[in-house]
Amino acid sequence: MKLLYIIGIWAYTLLIKLFSLFNPKAKLFIKGRKNIFNIIAQKINPAEKHIWFHFASLGEFEQGRPVLEKIKNLYPAKKIIITFFSPSGYEIRKNYALADVFYLPIDTPGNAKRFISSINPEMAIFTKYEFWHFYFKELKDQGIPLYVISGIFRESQAFFKWYGNFYRNILKSVTYFFVQNKESENLLKSIGLNNVTISGDTRFDRVYENAQSPKALPLIESFIGNSPTLICGSTWPEDEKILSALSEKYPNWKFIIAPHEIHESHIESIEKQFSVNNVRFSIFSSSNQTPNAEHQTLIVDNIGMLSSLYQYGKVAYIGGGFGIGIHNTLEAAAFGLPVIFGPKYDKFQEAKDLIDIGAAESISSTIDLINAFEDFLENKDAADQAKRYVADKKGATNQIISMITKSHQP
């Protein structure tokens, strides 16, 4: 199985190289790792100890960010290193002020040994998932504590299958697991891993903090005026097709669309879908024009504003539910927005919880969307339910910090 893992890693790398010839993300993936150890050597003194945080992508960064910032606040002299697997995380956060940020080299024995030697970590903290065999083994061999925070596990994963011994051994390198729910705890204990506690999801701390002091966006305020607004976050073409019908039915509402992908062809597609009175955010931000009151749809053609946009909404639509799965519902819920999303949400406990308390609805068609939207126009309690749900779930960060610092003083 180890040999198959190595073959899989190299096959994946080869495929990414091929895709990089025509795919911008794949190109960044390869380019960002070119001469990575020389880049690290220019910035990092291996004689100094560091705290290493790894995130798969931007979502995991926001999830683990409260723990990182709490550690930095408690130990300001400590040096922190962040690695990302995905370009969508690295490219947005590469200039993050509290840490040195790099791409994670591909998981091979040589890379793992060289990388850990280069950054000299006194501990490593991985958020939610990404379990790399050679990195985890090297950390264990060197006696470096490894923590997994906001972990979540499902019975369908290879760790819990009859053929999963190789993958179970990867988990045995983890010093301690901080998981989101009882199911995850039970699954880990079922394979003999008792070094686990239920701490919850640090995303609740992050989105709660964000909702308490959001960044003001004057151009958004000008666009909205006094109109009720639907915030459409991280949308894909499948989402936008049905949302356009809703905008036609409710011309008195403003629609703000922050798509997951902002390449030109996608933005042009949205403009065609919302053909009446749409405008790009970049037009206003570059020219300081005041939005025309007749504009109904604002297309946010940049990355990084979404978490602040929700403060201006009455209802939120979260994209991704017609693809591999929905994006972040909690950012909207923290501002008291009831949320609507597509049918693929089964891997997201918070989505199930929000549906159970009447603060979210899942839809599969345009008719479903219109019905869900109209339900929330009548249900005045949904906003309070959404906000209360987030407030009641916060606190994971302090629990994690307390347990880590008891066993290992940074």
Helices and strands as residue ranges (DSSP letters): H 2-19, H 24-33, H 36-43, E 50-55, H 58-74, E 79-84, H 87-93, E 100-103, H 109-119, E 121-127, H 133-141, E 146-151, G 158-160, H 165-171, E 176-179, H 182-190, E 196-198, H 203-212, H 218-224, E 229-235, H 237-249, E 254-259, H 264-273, E 278-280, H 281-287, E 297-299, H 306-309, G 310-312, E 315-318, H 330-334, E 339-341, H 349-356, E 360-362, H 366-378, H 382-393, H 396-407
